[in-house]
Amino acid sequence: MISAKNLNRIRKACISAVRFIFLAAFAYILLYPVFYMLSNAFRTTVDYIDPSVVWLPKVVTWQNIKNAFIALDYIESIKNTVIYEMISALIEVFVCAVYAYGLSRFNFKFKKLLVFVLVLTILLPDVMLMLPRMLNFRRLDFLGILGWISKMLGREIRPNILGTPLTFYLPSLFGVGLKAGIFIFIYMQFFSGLPKELEEAAYIDGAGPLKTFLVIIIPSAGVAFLTVFIFSVIWHWNDYYLSMMYNMDNKTLAVMVHNIQDQVFLVFGEANGASPLIFGIPPAACLLFIIPPVVIYMILQRKFMQSIDSVGIVG
């Protein structure tokens, strides 16, 4: 007969085994695309048509990486991504913190209405806003003022900012950029938990709201800033739809990867044997695409864990 102590051990062992199997299966589902990409990025054309090759290629080649680097126009695409997407991401990190601080720490008229509008911006997908934004960016105006002046002058003075970084910078500055509503909500949740004594002490020392935000709130919200920074950089890096709609000429890396098959035939051409390259270049292009954000995330993750230990609010 099994004793109660042994029965408890068996129960714990079974729970641990079930937990391990679940986590292993979940990890496999998440990592399978990465393993598949790595396996195919370094194969030769012969290995692709060899049914005996499943995971490990018989011959490891770097030619796919070199061809993908050329097909993506990697350096130029990285530059466009930084100019159009990464700067916009950095603007959102700071601007959303300012808006969230005002919504979470001050009481004013129509505050509940603004919070309701904030929730709507989270619920509405960016795809629904593309067409009205494109029309507005094509003839940029504010409250119809420039349109009224154009009618008075008899000529169009509303600027067309499509294809310029302003199509990304302006929404970020006004807190309506890519996923800005989620970032504001994250900041609001964090700022709401900060003790009022921090601001009261700053006010006694003669600091105004702006100085209090810059000197007291920002250093105390290191975890929130890092979290939003990581999300903002990753989401802007992966952005395809906005880049494709607003910026047709200066293509970002996400757009180039999405159109990699067309890029292969455009760069190498059918006459130069582009058909065999279509097997190895797409996974190699995906590998080149994920390397920069993975490196950034690994660096920031270490700093994020350190900030949890060094930045703490008690009270």
N, C-alpha and C positions, 0 to 999 in steps of 0.2 A: 504494500500500500504506500502511495506517495505521500510524503509528509507535506504539511502546509508550507514549510520553508522551501522545499524543492519545487512544489507547485508554483510558488511565487517566482522562483528563478526561471522556470520554464515559460511562465507567462511573460516575464520581462524579455526573455530571449526571443520569443515569438513576435512581440511588439517591435523589438529592435530589427528583426529580420524583415518584417513587413515594411518598416520605415525605410530600411536600406534598399529594398527592392523598388519601392515607390520612388525614392530619390534618384536611384540609378536609372530607372526608366525615364523619369522626367529629364534628367541630365542628358540622356542619350537623345531624346527628342529635340532638345535645344541645341546640342552640339553636332548632331548628324549633318546639318547643312555645312558646318564649318569643316568637318572631316571630309565630306564629299568635295568641297571646293579645293581643299589642300591636295586631295588625291588627284584631282583632275588638272590642277594648275601646272603640275610638273610632269605631265605625261607627253610622250611623243605621239605622233599621228598613228604609228603602228600599234602602240599600246591601246589606243582608243578602239581600234577595230579588232583587237585580240580578246576573245571571250574569256580567256584564262586569267586576264588581269582584272581583279576586282577592286582592291584597295591600294596595294603597293605597286607602282609602276616598275617595269623591268629596267627601264632606262630613265633616269632623272635628268630633265632638261630645264634650262633657264630661258630657253628661246621664247616660250609663251609669255613670260614676264616681260621680256624685251619688246616683243611685238605688241603686247597690251599697253606698254608704256608709250609706244609710238602711236598706236591707234587712239588712245585717250587724249593725246597731246597733253600729257600729264602735268607738266610744269605750268602751261597756260591755264589749264582747267583748275589747278590748285590756286593759282593767282585769282582767277575769277571767283572761285568759291570764297576766298578770304575777303575780297573786295565787296561782294554782293551779300554773302550769307554770314560770315563770321563777324564782321563789323556790326551788322544788324543784330546778331545774337548778343554781342557785348552791350549794345545800346539798350536792348530789352532787359538785360540783367539789372542795370541801374535804374532805368525809368520805371520799370514795374515795381521796384522796391519803393520808389518815391510815392507812387499812386497807392500802393498797399499800406504804406505808413499813414497816409492821410485817411484812408478808409477805416483803418483798424484802431487808430489812436485818437481821433477827433470826432466830435459830434457836430453836425451841421445840417442845414436844410437839404432835403432831397437825398440824404445819404442812403436810405433804404432803396430808393429808385435806382441810384447808381449801382448798388450791389446787385439789384435785380438785372440790370443791363449787363453787369459783369458775368453773371450766371448765363445769360443768353449768349454772350460771346463764346463761352465754353461749349455750350450745347450746339451752336451753329457750326457746321464744318466750313473750312476755308473754301471748299469748292463752290459753295453757294454764293460766296461773296466775290468770286473772281470776276464775273462779268461786270457788275456795277463798279468794282474797283478799276477794271481796265478802262471803262468808259470815263471814269473820273480822272485817271492818270493820263488818258489821251488828251483831255482838255482840262488841266488841273484848275480847280476853282475852289473858292471858299465862300459858302453861303450865297453863291450866285453873283458875287460882287464883280469879279473879272468878266463874267458874261454880260452883265449890265453895262460895264465900261466898253466892252467890245461892240455892243450895239450902238452905243453913243458915238464911238470913233469910226464905226463902219468897217472895221477890220479885226481879225482875230488876234487877241493878245494872250489867250490862255495857253500856257506852255504844254508841250507834249513831253512827259518824262518817262514814257515807256522805253525800256532798254537802257536806262540809267540807274545808278545805285539809289536814287531817290525813291524809286518804287519800293525798296526794301527799308530804307532809312526812315521815311516819313511815318509809315505805320508803327514802326518800333518806337519812334519819338512820342507818338500819341497813345502808346499803350495798347494798340490793336494789331500788333504784328503776329507772327506765327506763334501760336500757343500762348500768347501773352496773358489771356484770361487765367489759364492754369498757373502761370508764374505769379500773378498777382494774388491768387488764392493761396498759394503756398506761403508767400510772404505774410499775408494777413494772418494765417494760422500761427505763424511763428511770432509775429509782432504782438498778437493778442495775448501771448503768454508771458511777455516781458513785464516785470513789475513797474508800477507807476512811479515808485520811488526814484528810479533812474532819471526820469524826466523832471521830476520835482526838484531833485538835487541840482540838475543842470540849470533849471529856471532860477533857482535861488542864487546860483553863481553868475547869473546874468546872461545865460545863453538863450537864444531864441529857438524857434522850432527847427529852422534850417541847420543851425550849428549843432543843436542837440542830435539831429538825425545823422549828421556827418561825423561827429566826434563820439557820440555815445551809442547810437543804435547800430550803425554799420559795424563797428568793432565787435559788438555783442551778438551780431547776427551772422557770424562767419559760417556756421553750418548751413543756414538758409541760403546764403549767397553761393556757396559751393554747390549745393544741391541744384539750385536754379541754373547756375553756370553750366553744369554738366548736362542737364536736360536741354538747355537752350542750344549749346554747341552741337549736341548729337542730333537734335531735331532739325536744326538749320543745315547741318552737314548732309542729312538724308533727304532734304527737301528737293523734290523733283517738279511738282506741279507749278508752284509759284515761279520757280526759275524758268520753266518752259514757257509759261504764259507771259511773263513780264519782260523776259530777257532772251530774245530769240538769237541774238548775234553772239554775245559773250557767254558761252555755255559753261555752266558749272560742272564739276566732276560727276555729280549725281545724274545730270542729264546725259553726259557722255557715256556713263556706264549703262544707263537705261537703253541707249541707242547703240550699244556696242557692236551688234551684228551689222548694222548699216555702216558704222565707222570702219569695220574691217574691210568691207567691199569698197568703201570710198577711198581708204588709204592704200590698201594693197592691190585692189583691182582684181577682177576675175582672170584677166590675162596673166597676172603674176602669181596665180595659184592661191587665191584667197579662200577657196572652198575648203581645203584641208585645215586652214587656220581657224575656221569657225568653231572647231571643237575645243581647242586649247586656250584661245584668247579670252572668251567670256569668264571662265572661272579665275583666270589670272587677273583680269580686270577687276573682278569683285574683291580679290585679295588685295590689290593695290588700293582699292577704295576703302576698305575697312581698317587698314593698318594705321593711318593717322589718328582716327578717333579712338581706336583701342589703346594706342600709346598715351594719348591725352587722358583717357579714362583711368589707366593704370597709375599715372602720376598723380592725378587729382584724388583718386581713391585713397592713396597713402596720406595725402594732406587732409583729406576729409576725416579719416580716422583720428589723425592727430588733433584736429580742431575740436572733435568731440571731447577729448580729454582736457584741452586747454581753454575752451570757451564754455563756461557754464554759468547759469543764472540761478541763484538760490534766494528764495524769499517769496 
